[in-house]
């Protein structure tokens, strides 16, 4: 088999026995300048048992597009926020308050069920930007609670501060650690607090032993699955473009790590998604 190019979308995997949700995807993002055929991607996903998705828009243009998309596709709910890496630049330009105002307006849409992704990213933002990131995270937490929406959190190299701020502010009833990247101890603490852990294709990577350890101690009732497409494509397609129809690869790897039957995990993932986000129809 030839090595896929960055614009190639891998072939369909074997379908899942019970349909699940791609809990976090970015279908607004072009693939190397090629526009996304959203209807085709959703149809491909449905054919392998991924019949619902949560589309995330995490800057103002993507948030606006997400609202348009959830009005177009019945299989899609959405989330809007200012990504932590966007916030320092908006603050420096004096436009952060106006951006907050627009995000709050967009988040009121009935098919926008998520405030996110918000959180902290200390990998791309240095110490000078961490304070405004933390302030923004607190603002988004408050927005989720005021609107009664789920919160999806981006956490990169900031585990301790994410957990501290959630404790200080009081987490929303439905709080999701998107693309969970913590260790076993953090997974246990999150589960004890009642947070949901969403695992992406990274859990399938050969060197992700610590992440699989974290998965192994997460209760079924606290698990979600995602692609974070077009990023984090699961093994054996790592390096290709990700898409919702590749969720079955991650689900089967998760089931193997947990030692549970694939239908059992699928049922839990589906029920958990409906509990967090409500019905799609």
Phi, psi and omega per residue, in radians:
X1 nan 2.352 -3.120
X2 -1.301 2.677 3.108
X3 -1.221 2.244 -3.106
X4 -1.208 2.554 3.035
X5 -1.396 2.922 -3.103
X6 -1.102 -0.467 -3.138
X7 -1.574 -0.151 -3.133
X8 -1.377 2.416 3.036
X9 -1.755 2.177 -3.081
X10 -1.047 2.823 -3.091
X11 -1.162 2.910 -3.126
X12 -1.222 2.340 3.023
X13 -1.443 3.086 3.053
X14 -1.092 2.446 -3.091
X15 -1.223 2.677 3.052
X16 -1.371 2.661 -3.113
X17 -1.333 -0.411 3.114
X18 -2.352 2.326 -3.027
X19 -1.191 2.506 -3.133
X20 -2.245 3.093 -3.104
X21 -1.926 2.342 2.863
X22 -1.419 1.809 -2.947
X23 -1.304 -0.170 -3.100
X24 -2.838 1.945 3.132
X25 -2.554 2.749 -3.130
X26 -2.142 1.423 -3.114
X27 -1.480 0.069 3.028
X28 -1.505 -0.258 -3.011
X29 -1.516 2.168 3.091
X30 -1.138 2.607 3.089
X31 -1.706 1.751 3.139
X32 0.914 0.797 3.104
X33 1.411 0.006 3.123
X34 -1.694 2.172 -3.122
X35 -1.079 2.578 -3.099
X36 -1.504 2.315 2.988
X37 -1.578 1.575 -3.008
X38 -1.101 -0.760 -3.120
X39 -1.043 -0.712 3.129
X40 -1.167 -0.748 3.134
X41 -1.112 -0.689 3.114
X42 -1.174 -0.659 3.111
X43 -1.160 -0.730 3.094
X44 -1.063 -0.778 -3.139
X45 -1.081 -0.789 -3.126
X46 -1.065 -0.608 -3.097
X47 -1.158 -0.337 3.131
X48 -1.984 0.269 3.040
X49 1.576 0.469 3.014
X50 -2.115 1.508 -2.921
X51 -1.700 -0.019 3.114
X52 -2.481 2.598 3.108
X53 -2.419 2.751 2.974
X54 -2.004 1.918 -3.127
X55 -1.511 2.272 -3.067
X56 -1.995 2.196 3.041
X57 -1.987 2.009 -2.967
X58 -2.123 0.440 2.779
X59 -2.502 3.060 -3.008
X60 -1.111 -0.815 3.107
X61 -1.055 -0.734 -3.140
X62 -1.196 -0.623 3.111
X63 -1.135 -0.740 3.096
X64 -1.092 -0.765 -3.135
X65 -1.143 -0.626 3.126
X66 -1.078 -0.731 3.099
X67 -1.072 -0.722 3.085
X68 -1.103 -0.702 -3.082
X69 -1.195 -0.726 -3.111
X70 -1.205 -0.389 3.038
X71 -1.359 -0.298 -3.068
X72 -1.682 -0.660 -2.981
X73 -2.018 2.073 -3.105
X74 -1.164 -0.421 -3.120
X75 -1.412 0.052 -2.969
X76 -2.146 2.251 2.819
X77 -1.917 2.979 -3.021
X78 -2.407 2.915 3.023
X79 -2.402 2.556 3.110
X80 -2.368 2.577 3.127
X81 -3.069 3.085 2.952
X82 -1.808 2.006 3.124
X83 -1.009 2.496 -3.112
X84 -0.985 -0.508 3.110
X85 -1.309 -0.291 3.093
X86 -1.411 -0.471 -2.904
X87 -1.176 -0.787 -3.116
X88 -1.015 -0.693 3.127
X89 -1.162 -0.701 3.092
X90 -1.123 -0.692 3.107
X91 -1.129 -0.729 -3.121
X92 -1.135 -0.549 -3.121
X93 -1.529 -0.052 -3.137
X94 1.355 0.267 -3.060
X95 -1.928 0.188 -3.056
X96 -1.192 -0.738 -3.121
X97 -1.088 -0.715 3.099
X98 -1.141 -0.640 3.106
X99 -1.154 -0.745 3.062
X100 -0.995 -0.773 -3.106
X101 -1.061 -0.715 3.140
X102 -1.244 -0.731 3.100
X103 -1.030 -0.757 3.137
X104 -1.073 -0.696 3.104
X105 -1.127 -0.804 -3.132
X106 -1.144 -0.627 -3.107
X107 -1.174 -0.288 3.107
X108 -1.336 -0.168 3.133
X109 -1.071 2.403 -3.047
X110 -1.120 -0.409 3.111
X111 -1.706 0.061 2.919
X112 -1.604 1.862 -3.028
X113 -1.865 0.016 -3.020
X114 -2.304 2.395 2.803
X115 -1.724 1.932 -3.082
X116 2.784 2.781 0.271
X117 -1.681 2.317 3.065
X118 -2.128 3.106 3.119
X119 2.392 -2.480 -3.063
X120 -2.377 2.471 3.088
X121 -2.417 1.773 -3.132
X122 -1.652 0.072 3.098
X123 -1.404 -0.814 -3.097
X124 -1.720 -0.285 3.136
X125 -1.993 2.209 -3.112
X126 -1.407 -3.075 -3.081
X127 -0.972 -0.587 -3.101
X128 -1.123 -0.454 -3.112
X129 -1.742 -0.011 -3.035
X130 -1.263 -0.587 3.135
X131 -1.102 -0.802 -3.136
X132 -1.226 -0.560 3.018
X133 -1.062 -0.776 -3.132
X134 -1.136 -0.700 3.084
X135 -1.080 -0.718 3.138
X136 -1.155 -0.713 3.093
X137 -1.020 -0.787 3.117
X138 -1.083 -0.699 3.121
X139 -1.087 -0.764 -3.134
X140 -1.179 -0.658 3.076
X141 -1.032 -0.812 3.127
X142 -1.084 -0.720 3.135
X143 -1.077 -0.793 3.138
X144 -1.032 -0.727 -3.131
X145 -1.216 -0.703 3.138
X146 -1.142 -0.616 -3.102
X147 -1.613 -0.136 -3.096
X148 1.200 0.610 -3.126
X149 -1.837 2.776 2.985
X150 -1.201 2.707 3.087
X151 -1.986 2.230 3.024
X152 -1.955 2.256 -2.969
X153 -1.955 2.290 2.958
X154 -1.683 2.157 -3.089
X155 -2.338 1.875 3.083
X156 -2.231 2.002 3.134
X157 1.016 0.601 -3.062
X158 -2.539 0.541 -3.004
X159 -0.973 -0.859 -3.047
X160 -1.105 -0.756 -3.124
X161 -1.215 -0.623 3.078
X162 -1.048 -0.860 -3.116
X163 -1.155 -0.668 3.133
X164 -1.111 -0.804 -3.094
X165 -1.189 -0.680 3.072
X166 -1.052 -0.688 3.128
X167 -1.212 -0.716 -3.125
X168 -1.166 -0.708 -3.076
X169 -1.497 -0.432 -2.999
X170 1.485 1.954 -3.053
X171 -1.260 2.597 2.992
X172 -1.049 2.839 -3.120
X173 -0.989 -0.667 3.105
X174 -2.005 1.837 -3.108
X175 -2.140 2.205 -3.037
X176 -2.086 2.192 2.966
X177 -1.516 1.702 -3.121
X178 -1.183 2.447 -3.138
X179 0.792 1.057 -3.042
X180 -0.935 2.326 -3.076
X181 -2.290 0.189 -3.116
X182 -1.455 -3.073 -3.131
X183 -1.729 -3.027 -3.098
X184 -1.048 -0.759 -3.116
X185 -1.118 -0.733 3.112
X186 -1.141 -0.699 3.116
X187 -1.061 -0.735 3.120
X188 -1.110 -0.740 -3.140
X189 -1.147 -0.737 3.125
X190 -1.086 -0.763 3.132
X191 -1.104 -0.702 3.107
X192 -1.101 -0.584 3.124
X193 -1.388 -0.173 -3.140
X194 1.564 0.273 3.091
X195 -1.400 2.753 3.036
X196 -1.731 2.446 3.107
X197 -1.931 2.143 -3.131
X198 -1.842 2.139 -3.099
X199 -1.802 2.415 -3.121
X200 -1.914 -2.975 -3.109
X201 -1.056 -0.328 3.112
X202 -1.012 -0.490 -3.109
X203 -1.205 -0.273 3.116
X204 -1.560 -0.184 -3.060
X205 -1.173 2.494 -3.019
X206 -1.055 -0.567 -3.071
X207 -1.628 0.152 -3.030
X208 -1.567 0.836 -3.069
X209 -1.126 -0.728 -3.139
X210 -1.129 -0.639 3.123
X211 -1.186 -0.695 3.081
X212 -1.176 -0.565 3.032
X213 -1.086 -0.752 3.111
X214 -1.083 -0.756 3.095
X215 -1.040 -0.695 -3.014
X216 -1.130 -0.369 -3.133
X217 -1.829 0.123 -3.138
X218 -1.588 2.174 3.135
X219 -1.078 2.572 3.139
X220 -0.957 -0.629 -3.077
X221 -1.307 -0.004 3.111
X222 -2.049 0.245 -3.062
X223 -1.780 2.472 2.948
X224 -2.361 2.910 3.130
X225 -2.327 2.640 -3.093
X226 -2.664 2.933 2.969
X227 -1.780 -0.661 -2.871
X228 1.011 0.511 3.135
X229 -0.983 2.490 0.218
X230 -1.583 0.314 -3.069
X231 -1.781 3.011 2.930
X232 1.000 0.771 -3.116
X233 -1.108 2.295 -3.075
X234 -1.228 2.744 2.989
X235 -1.040 2.403 0.224
X236 -1.733 0.364 -3.063
X237 -1.883 0.290 -3.113
X238 -0.912 2.268 -3.092
X239 1.805 -0.357 3.047
X240 -1.498 3.094 3.109
X241 -1.342 2.328 3.119
X242 -1.508 2.744 3.132
X243 -2.786 2.737 -3.079
X244 -0.959 -0.488 -3.098
X245 -1.228 -0.082 3.095
X246 -1.625 -0.012 3.077
X247 -0.910 -0.684 -3.128
X248 -0.963 -0.563 3.111
X249 -1.106 -0.739 3.130
X250 -1.223 -0.721 -3.140
X251 -1.050 -0.777 -3.113
X252 -1.176 -0.628 3.078
X253 -1.170 -0.674 3.097
X254 -1.115 -0.776 3.140
X255 -1.056 -0.714 3.133
X256 -1.117 -0.739 3.125
X257 -1.121 -0.704 -3.097
X258 -1.386 -0.316 -3.083
X259 1.228 0.621 3.109
X260 -2.112 2.790 3.099
X261 -1.206 2.546 -3.140
X262 -1.007 -0.774 3.117
X263 -1.055 -0.636 3.122
X264 -1.093 -0.803 3.119
X265 -1.145 -0.757 3.135
X266 -1.005 -0.769 -3.139
X267 -1.067 -0.767 3.116
X268 -1.117 -0.783 -3.141
X269 -1.057 -0.715 3.134
X270 -1.164 -0.828 -3.127
X271 -1.126 -0.713 3.122
X272 -1.086 -0.705 -3.126
X273 -1.115 -0.752 3.125
X274 -1.158 -0.597 3.115
X275 -1.160 -0.689 -3.101
X276 -1.334 -0.775 -2.940
X277 -1.884 -0.216 -3.079
X278 1.472 -3.109 -3.093
X279 -1.281 2.590 3.095
X280 -1.391 -0.458 -3.097
X281 -1.769 nan nan
